[in-house]
Amino acid sequence: MAFKDESKSFQSGQTVTVDVHVQGKVWVAGLDAKIVTIRDGILVACTFPNMSKLQEQRMDKLSLEIQKRWIKIRKFQKQQGEDEANAKQT
């Protein structure tokens, strides 16, 4: 997982505790996160080395939902591209 840190207050190797929010609600609380890298000065990538079983299940579910949305968006974009190509041919 990664997040933006425009204040640049995190450092690689740092350990923090985070809550993951989805649509304004706490989805997973109290995750121990380790900062593994910072890209472009603001994109903070982290791992979760000590997740409980429940936290892991919730994060897995979130990951799957995000993947489903990306697939749906890609299919929609592909279909739009095909529709535009067909429209140009006629």
KEMI-42731 format. One line per 5 residues: their letters; for each residue z, x, y of C-alpha. Coordinates in nm, 4 decimals, always signed. Each point is the difference from the previous one (the first is absolute). Layout:
KEMI-42731
a	Z X Y  ...
//
This chain:
KEMI-42731
mafkd	+0.0000 +0.0000 +0.0000  -0.0645 +0.1140 +0.3544  +0.0912 -0.1248 +0.3458  -0.0691 +0.0947 +0.3598  +0.2629 +0.1917 +0.1944
esksf	-0.1318 +0.0368 +0.3526  +0.3391 +0.1283 +0.1165  -0.0406 +0.2943 -0.2416  +0.3635 -0.0224 -0.1083  -0.0506 +0.0813 -0.3717
qsgqt	-0.0429 +0.3342 -0.1745  -0.1511 +0.0937 -0.3336  +0.2719 +0.0242 -0.2672  +0.2330 -0.2370 +0.1839  +0.1726 -0.2751 -0.2005
vtvdv	+0.0487 -0.3443 +0.1565  +0.0925 -0.3506 -0.1089  -0.2562 -0.2686 +0.0844  -0.0506 -0.3738 -0.0295  -0.3507 -0.1278 -0.0719
hvqgk	-0.0888 -0.3134 +0.1965  -0.2792 -0.2434 -0.0852  -0.0927 -0.2650 +0.2543  +0.3257 +0.0502 +0.1874  +0.2254 -0.0240 -0.3058
vwvag	+0.1727 +0.2749 -0.1934  -0.1933 +0.0432 -0.3243  +0.1891 +0.3048 -0.1318  +0.3243 +0.1219 +0.1549  +0.1718 +0.3358 -0.0146
ldaki	-0.2765 +0.2182 -0.1428  +0.0763 +0.3706 -0.0018  -0.3173 +0.1667 +0.1275  -0.0965 +0.3655 +0.0169  -0.2516 +0.1032 +0.2669
vtird	-0.2659 +0.2028 -0.1819  -0.2545 +0.0616 +0.2755  -0.0928 -0.0952 +0.3534  -0.3702 -0.0385 +0.0784  -0.1617 +0.0025 +0.3394
gilva	+0.3450 +0.0409 +0.1513  +0.0964 -0.3672 -0.0441  -0.0855 -0.1216 -0.3530  +0.3125 +0.0522 -0.2109  -0.0508 -0.0068 -0.3780
ctfpn	+0.2994 -0.0445 -0.2247  +0.1046 -0.0409 -0.3603  +0.2845 -0.1994 -0.1480  +0.1715 +0.2221 -0.2574  +0.3016 -0.2204 -0.0820
msklq	-0.1182 -0.3603 -0.0166  +0.1993 -0.2530 -0.1951  -0.1897 -0.2090 -0.2538  -0.0019 -0.2983 +0.2382  -0.1252 +0.2115 +0.2912
eqrmd	-0.2722 +0.1451 -0.2200  -0.1100 -0.3474 -0.1129  -0.0150 -0.1250 +0.3589  -0.1979 +0.3039 +0.1180  -0.2401 -0.0350 -0.2957
klsle	-0.0568 -0.3643 +0.0864  -0.0638 +0.0892 +0.3646  -0.2482 +0.2714 -0.1010  -0.1892 -0.2414 -0.2245  -0.0188 -0.2632 +0.2724
iqkrw	-0.1358 +0.2554 +0.2468  -0.2596 +0.1153 -0.2537  -0.1080 -0.3613 -0.0613  -0.0485 -0.0530 +0.3732  -0.2052 +0.3204 +0.0333
ikirk	-0.2228 -0.1085 -0.2919  -0.0472 -0.3431 +0.1566  -0.0908 +0.1556 +0.3381  -0.2469 +0.2425 -0.1616  -0.1674 -0.2817 -0.1947
fqkqq	-0.0268 -0.2053 +0.3177  -0.1474 +0.2944 +0.1935  -0.2451 +0.0737 -0.2804  -0.1070 -0.3644 -0.0110  -0.0475 -0.0029 +0.3782
gedea	-0.2136 +0.3129 -0.0241  -0.2147 -0.1590 -0.2717  -0.0330 -0.3201 +0.2030  -0.1119 +0.1970 +0.3059  -0.2506 +0.1983 -0.2068
nakqt	-0.1404 -0.3222 -0.1455  -0.0250 -0.1556 +0.3458  -0.2024 +0.2980 +0.1269  -0.2431 -0.0315 -0.2906  -0.0850 -0.3609 +0.0799
//
